[in-house]
Each structure stands twice: as C-alpha cells, then as structure tokens.
Amino acid sequence: MLCEVPLTKEQQEFAAEHHGLVYKFLNDNHLAEDEFYDVVIFAYLKAVKDFFQDESAQCYTFAAIAKHRMRLCTYDYFRAQNRHKRNAEILSIHLGLYPDGTPLEDTLAVQDKLMQEFEMGQLLHDLASRVSRQQMNIVRMKGCGYGVREIAKSEKLPVRRIKDLLEEAHVVFLELCRE
C-alpha cells in the first residue's frame, strides 16, 4: 500500500540477500516468472517487514514466513481471477446466437435520430399531462443539464424535495414507457 513505511536499510539488505526465495517459490509452484513475479513480490516484502517487526514471527524461519505469505497472495490472485464477473460470457452483435444463425446486428433496427427525438417528445408530452407543472419544470431543467442543487435554488425548494419530485416523475415516466 502507498501508506506503508518503506523498508529500513537493514530490511532492504535482508530482502536482497534472500531474494532467491521468490524465484524458488515461483519455480516450485510452476508459476511463470514474468506473469507472477509482480503478484508475489509484495507479499515477500511484507514477510521481510513482519520478520523484523513481529516478535511472534521470530520462532519461524524467514523462508517459512515468506513462503506462507506468497502462497496466500497467490491464492487470493487466483480466486480474484476466477470470479464470475471476470469470466462472463461475451456475446458479439457480429455473430449469431447459433452457428448458422443470422448475426444480431442484422436483426437490430437502425437508429433514427429524428424518430427518437419524436418519441421522446411524445413521452414528455404524455408525462406533462400526468405530473404537476412544477415537476415538469424540474424535469426540463434536469434534462437541460442542471444539477439538483441548482434546480433547488431556482425553485426555492430543499434538495430532498427536488429529489422526491424527480423520483415521482421517474416512476410516472416508467409507467408511460410500459404502456
């Protein structure tokens, strides 16, 4: 971590003297040096600090402490890499869902900016008929890029009230979209 105190001169010399343990750990565990050196080196340096600063660690050999720290770090690395969010299935619109299927991009409608603007205008018109004039003013200001604080100042209302009014308008808007 950035907030940690750097190694003392004595710790640096000790770390340099025993640096071969890092390569031995990588080789013993069949881990590529170019890929996993950065993963384990910080655990190794933490082991150096612990060996010097933690009196309870003195009953173990430095090699045992370093190996333990590097093993835990490697375990955490593999666990993080195997998380579902890192291994989600990726779909491309350029390929079909099935081997002989039509690509998804051919099934999607082309975006028509003019039609989108018209539909949005219709939705806002329908929204205006279902919410108060004040809510509609707030929605328009928000649509123009004003922040909640700016709107609150302009409307002379508390920020919380502006958020509540926007949330109510949002619920009505979602209902309109479902119709």
N, C-alpha and C positions, 0 to 999 in steps of 0.2 A: 504494500500500500504506500501511497505517497507520503502519508503522515508518519511513517515509521522512521525511527532513528537509524542512520546508516551504521554499518559495521565499524567497530573500532579498528585501529591498526593491527592489534593482536588478532582480532577475529578475521580480518582480511587475510592475514598471513596464514592462519589456520585453515581458512576456506581454500586458499590457493594450494596449500600443502596436500589437502585431502580431496582435491577436485576430481581425481580419478574415480572416486566413488560414484559420481554422476554417470560417467561413461560405463562403468561396470554395471550399474543398475539398469541402464538402457539396454546394454547388450544381454544381460541375464534375462531380461523380460522381452527380448526380441522387439524392441521399440526403435524405430528409425531415429537416428540422432538429429537429422535435420528437421524432423517434424516434432519430436517430443522433448528436445533439449529445453526449449522455452517453457514447456509445461512443468518440468520438474526442477529447474534451477532455482526458482524462488522458494520452493519447499526445502531445497538443500540449504539455501542461505538462512532460512528460518530455523532450520535444525542447528546451524552454527550458532546463531544467537541464543537459542534455547540451551544448548550445551554449555555455554558460558554463563548464562544468567539464571537458569533454573537449577537450584541445588539438588532437587529430587532427580534431575536427569543425570547427575554425576555417577549414579550407580549403574548406568548402562554405558556401553561403548558408543562412541560417536557414530560409528558405522551403523549400528542398530537404530539409533535415533534418526539418522539421515535416511536410511532405507525405509523406515516406517513412514516418515513424512512424505517421501517421494511416492510411496505406494498409495497413500491416502489421496494425494494430489492427482495421481494418475486415475484412480478410481473415480474421483469427482469429475475429471475431464471426460472420461468415457460415459459416465452417467448423464452428463450435460449433453453430450453429442447424440445420445440415444433417445432424448426426449422427443415426444410426439411432435412438438412444434418444429423441430429440426428435420423431421422425416415425413412431413406431409406430402401426400401425392400431388403432383403438379400436373395440371391439365393445360393444354395449349389450344387456343382457338383455331390454330392452323391444322390441327389434326382432328379426325372424327373420334367419337367415343368408342367406335368399334373399328377393327382393322379395315373393313371395306366400306365404312360409313362416310357420309358427307362431312367435310370439315365444318366445325362450328361457325367459322367466320362467314360461310356461305348461307347459314341459316339465320344469322342476325340481321335485323333491319338496319338500313343505313341511317345514320343520324342526320336529321334535317333540322338545322338550327332554327329556321323560321317556324317550323311546326312546333318545336319545343317551346319557343317563346309564346306562341299562340296558346298552347296547352297550359303553360304556366300562368298566362294572363287569365284564362278561363278559371283556373283553380283559385287564383287570388280574388277574382270577381265573386265566385261562389263563397269563398272564405269571408269576404266583406259582408255578405248577407247573413252570416251566422255569428259574427263576433261584433263587439261594440266598436264604435268609431275610434275610441281611444286605443283599443287593442290593434286595430288596423293601422293606425298611425305608428304604433310601436313596431309592428311587423314591417311596415315600409321602411322605417328608419333602420331597423336591423338589416333588412335586405340591401340597403344602400351602404352598409359597412360600418354604421355607428356601433360603438360598444355599449354595453349595458349601463355603464356609469354615465356616459354621455346622454343616453336616452333618459335616464332617471333625472338628470339635471335639466334637460329640456322639458320633460313632462312634469317636473316638480313632484316626483314620487320617490319613495325609497327604492333602492336597488332590488331588494327582496320582492317588492310588489311588481316591479318590471319583469323579474324572472318568472313570477307566478303567472302574470298575464301572457307572457310568451309561451309558457308551458301549456296554458289553456288553449291558446291559439294553435299550438302544435298538435294537440290532441284532436281538435276540430279538423285541422288540415289533413291529418292521417285518416280520419273518417271519410273525408271527401275523396281521398285517393283510393280508398277501398270501394267506393260506390261505383 
